[in-house]
Amino acid sequence: MLKAVIEREKEESRSIDLFEAIQDLKKELNAVILAHYYQEPDIQDIADYLGDSLGLSQQAAKTKADVIVFAGVHFMAETAKILNPDKLVLLPDLKAGCSLAEGCPAEEFAKFKATYPDHLVISYINCTAEIKAMSDIICTSSNAVKIVQQIPPDQPIIFAPDRNLGRYVSKMTQRELRLWDGSCIVHETFSQRRLIELKITYPQAEIIAHPECEEALLTHADYIGSTTALLKYSQQSASKTFIVATEPGIIHQMQKASPHKQFIPTPSTNNCACNECPYMRLNTLEKVYLAMKNRQPEIKLAEDVRQLAFKPIQRMLEMS
């Protein structure tokens, strides 16, 4: 019965103007749509705010909307709920997870943390609410270096869950960090060999990369930065061609901001579309519409976990 209802709703959604219907529902619900740069172009174009994890967290913290529609992945919507316990937070597809979050189970991380009781825990925002609740400070790729630089030099640090971002932060701050062994399935698939081949084909191109990439690939980058930083750099640089080593969803905004420039996505190690985040791409314009229409799927959190997770996020926002 439920399956039949869902199929009927999907059929109805195909016969309407989704852009117009979503705008109507935004007014009806007093809703705001927050979307990550890695979403499909249609979702990026209907978002009220488009950004990376830091920007989205900041927007979620200050929104006056009654309903937050989070077009991103689960940990992002959880962060919005942590910051807005009294608001309805919707995620178009609950299966939109994250390999970093899934690769850092709460029970295993608790054991890891207990091994280093004198360490401060800084966790990348790409983690579950339970991991956030065990952390002292949350960071994003935009502010990780800045946050670590504010920690006293004699204070040992655990950095989780992304080892690649951790290595990059360690290098930039000259700090030894105790790293959880996690990684992003998208940023690990980029092929160094094929990147070099692209550079040979486009010798005038600049390589711009996200710090979640493998260290070997980052050695070829002309510029390393968060998603927002890469976007800004592509606008400000005099270069006309860029090889982009991050999820290619950002290229939609790069092309809109600089239509006269060329943006080439870095290929993965094989011929699949592995450089696209399979979790981010679960969200569709149709699912955004259905989530708003049905007021679900809703993000819910245990209040004790939410309160514990709120503190390190608040510290991040203050330190940023």
C-alpha positions in Angstrom: 0.0 0.0 0.0 2.8 2.5 1.0 4.8 1.6 -2.1 1.7 2.3 -4.3 1.3 5.7 -2.6 4.9 6.6 -3.1 4.8 5.6 -6.8 1.6 7.6 -7.3 3.2 10.7 -5.7 6.3 10.3 -7.9 4.1 10.1 -11.0 2.2 13.3 -9.9 5.5 15.1 -9.4 6.6 14.3 -12.9 3.5 16.1 -14.3 4.1 19.5 -12.5 6.7 22.2 -12.7 9.0 21.2 -9.8 10.7 24.6 -9.6 7.4 26.4 -9.3 6.0 23.8 -6.8 9.1 24.0 -4.6 8.9 27.8 -4.5 5.2 27.6 -3.5 6.0 25.1 -0.7 8.9 27.3 0.5 6.4 30.1 1.1 3.8 27.7 2.6 6.2 26.1 5.1 8.4 29.2 5.7 11.2 26.9 4.6 14.8 27.5 3.6 16.7 25.2 1.2 20.4 24.7 2.0 22.4 22.9 -0.6 26.0 21.7 -0.9 28.1 22.4 -4.0 28.2 18.7 -4.8 24.5 18.5 -5.5 23.1 18.2 -9.0 22.8 21.5 -10.9 19.0 21.8 -10.6 19.2 21.6 -6.8 22.0 24.1 -6.7 19.8 26.5 -8.8 16.8 26.3 -6.4 18.8 26.6 -3.2 18.4 29.7 -1.0 22.0 29.2 0.2 24.7 27.2 -1.6 27.9 26.5 0.2 30.5 24.1 1.7 30.2 22.6 5.2 31.3 25.7 7.1 29.1 28.0 5.2 26.1 25.7 5.5 26.7 25.3 9.3 26.8 29.1 9.7 23.6 29.5 7.7 21.8 26.8 9.6 22.8 28.5 12.9 21.2 31.8 12.0 18.2 30.9 9.8 14.8 32.2 10.8 13.0 29.6 8.8 10.6 27.1 10.4 11.7 24.3 8.1 15.2 23.5 6.9 15.4 21.4 3.8 19.0 20.1 3.6 20.1 19.1 0.1 23.3 17.4 1.1 24.2 14.3 3.1 23.1 12.9 6.5 25.8 14.5 8.7 25.0 17.9 7.3 21.3 17.6 8.0 22.2 16.3 11.5 24.4 19.4 12.1 21.4 21.6 11.2 19.2 19.7 13.7 21.9 20.0 16.4 21.9 23.8 15.9 18.1 24.0 15.5 16.4 21.4 17.8 12.9 23.1 17.5 12.9 23.3 13.7 11.8 20.6 11.2 14.9 19.4 9.4 14.3 17.4 6.2 16.7 15.4 4.1 15.4 14.4 0.7 16.9 10.9 0.9 17.9 9.4 4.2 20.3 7.0 2.4 22.5 10.0 1.5 25.3 9.1 3.9 29.1 9.7 3.8 32.0 7.2 3.7 33.9 9.2 6.2 31.0 9.2 8.7 30.3 5.5 8.1 34.0 4.7 8.5 34.2 6.0 12.0 31.8 4.0 14.2 31.1 5.5 17.6 32.0 2.4 19.6 35.3 2.0 17.8 36.2 5.7 18.1 35.4 5.7 21.8 38.0 3.0 22.3 40.5 4.9 20.1 39.9 8.1 22.1 40.3 6.2 25.4 43.8 5.2 24.3 44.9 8.8 24.3 43.1 10.4 27.3 45.3 13.5 27.4 44.5 14.4 23.7 42.1 17.1 22.6 39.7 15.7 19.9 39.2 17.8 16.8 36.7 16.1 14.4 36.1 17.0 10.8 32.4 17.9 10.4 32.0 14.8 8.1 31.1 12.6 11.0 28.0 11.4 12.9 26.3 13.3 15.7 27.7 10.6 18.1 31.3 11.3 17.0 30.6 15.1 17.4 29.4 14.4 20.9 32.7 12.8 21.8 34.7 15.7 20.3 36.1 18.9 21.8 36.0 21.0 18.6 34.5 20.4 15.1 36.3 21.7 12.0 35.7 21.9 8.3 38.2 21.9 5.4 37.8 25.7 5.4 38.9 26.3 9.0 40.8 23.1 10.1 44.2 24.8 9.8 43.0 28.0 11.6 41.5 26.0 14.4 44.6 23.8 15.0 46.8 26.9 15.0 44.7 28.2 18.0 45.5 25.2 20.1 48.4 25.5 22.5 51.6 23.8 21.1 51.9 21.5 24.1 48.4 20.1 23.8 48.3 16.7 21.9 45.5 16.4 19.4 43.4 13.6 17.9 42.2 14.4 14.4 39.3 12.4 13.0 38.0 11.0 10.8 39.8 12.0 7.6 43.5 11.0 7.5 44.2 12.9 4.3 42.8 16.2 5.6 44.7 15.4 8.9 48.0 15.0 7.1 47.5 18.2 5.2 46.6 20.1 8.4 49.6 18.6 10.1 51.9 19.7 7.3 50.5 23.2 7.3 50.6 23.7 11.0 53.8 21.7 11.7 51.9 19.9 14.4 51.9 16.1 15.1 48.3 14.9 15.0 47.0 11.5 16.1 44.9 10.5 13.0 41.9 8.2 12.8 42.4 6.1 9.6 39.4 7.2 7.5 39.1 8.6 4.0 36.6 9.9 1.5 35.8 7.4 -1.3 35.5 10.1 -3.9 38.7 12.0 -3.1 40.6 8.7 -2.9 39.6 7.6 -6.4 41.4 10.4 -8.3 44.1 9.0 -10.5 47.6 10.6 -10.1 48.6 9.1 -13.4 45.6 10.4 -15.3 46.0 13.8 -13.6 49.6 14.0 -15.0 48.3 13.0 -18.4 45.8 15.9 -18.2 48.5 18.3 -17.2 50.6 17.2 -20.3 47.5 17.7 -22.5 46.8 21.1 -20.9 50.2 22.4 -19.9 48.8 25.9 -19.2 46.1 24.6 -16.8 46.3 25.1 -13.1 45.6 22.1 -10.9 43.3 23.0 -7.9 42.6 20.3 -5.3 40.6 19.7 -2.1 42.8 18.6 0.9 40.8 15.4 1.3 42.8 14.1 -1.8 45.7 11.7 -1.3 49.0 13.4 -0.4 50.6 12.2 -3.6 48.0 13.9 -5.7 48.2 17.1 -3.7 51.9 17.4 -4.6 50.8 18.3 -8.1 48.4 21.0 -7.1 48.9 24.7 -7.8 46.3 25.5 -5.2 44.8 23.5 -2.3 41.6 24.6 -0.5 38.1 23.9 0.6 35.3 23.8 -2.0 34.4 27.4 -1.5 38.1 28.4 -1.6 38.6 26.5 -4.9 35.6 28.4 -6.3 36.9 31.7 -5.3 40.4 30.9 -6.5 39.1 29.9 -10.0 37.4 33.3 -10.2 40.4 35.3 -9.1 43.2 33.5 -10.9 44.4 34.8 -14.3 44.5 31.2 -15.6 41.9 30.2 -18.2 42.0 26.5 -17.7 41.7 24.5 -14.5 42.0 20.8 -13.7 39.7 20.3 -10.7 40.5 17.6 -8.1 37.3 17.5 -6.1 33.7 16.3 -6.6 32.7 17.7 -10.0 29.5 19.2 -8.8 31.4 22.4 -7.9 32.2 22.9 -11.6 28.6 24.0 -12.2 29.2 27.1 -10.0 32.7 27.6 -11.4 31.4 27.7 -14.9 28.5 30.0 -14.0 31.0 32.4 -12.2 33.6 32.2 -15.0 31.9 31.2 -18.3 35.0 32.2 -20.3 37.1 29.6 -18.5 37.5 25.9 -18.9 37.1 23.4 -16.0 38.3 19.8 -16.4 37.3 17.2 -13.7 40.1 15.0 -12.6 39.4 11.4 -13.7 39.2 8.4 -11.3 41.4 5.4 -11.5 39.0 3.7 -14.0 36.4 4.8 -16.4 33.5 4.9 -14.0 31.8 8.1 -12.6 33.6 7.4 -9.3 34.6 11.1 -9.0 31.0 11.8 -8.3 29.8 11.3 -4.7 27.2 8.5 -4.9 25.6 9.8 -1.7 25.3 13.4 -2.7 23.7 12.3 -6.0 20.9 10.4 -4.3 19.1 13.7 -3.8 17.1 14.9 -6.8 14.8 17.8 -7.4 11.8 15.4 -7.3 12.9 14.2 -3.8 13.3 17.8 -2.6 9.7 18.4 -3.7 8.3 15.2 -2.1 10.2 15.9 1.2 8.6 19.3 1.4 5.2 18.1 0.4 5.2 15.2 2.9 7.3 16.9 5.6 9.6 13.9 5.6 12.1 12.3 5.8 12.7 14.1 9.1 16.1 14.2 10.9 15.6 13.2 14.6 18.3 13.1 17.3 18.4 12.0 20.9 18.5 15.1 23.0 21.4 14.0 25.2 23.5 13.4 22.0 22.4 16.6 20.5 23.4 18.7 23.5 26.8 17.1 23.7 27.3 17.5 19.9 26.2 21.2 20.1 29.2 22.3 22.2 32.1 21.4 19.8 30.1 22.9 16.9 29.6 26.1 18.9 33.3 26.2 19.6 34.0 25.8 15.9 31.7 28.7 15.0 33.3 30.9 17.7 36.9 30.0 16.5 36.0 30.6 12.9 
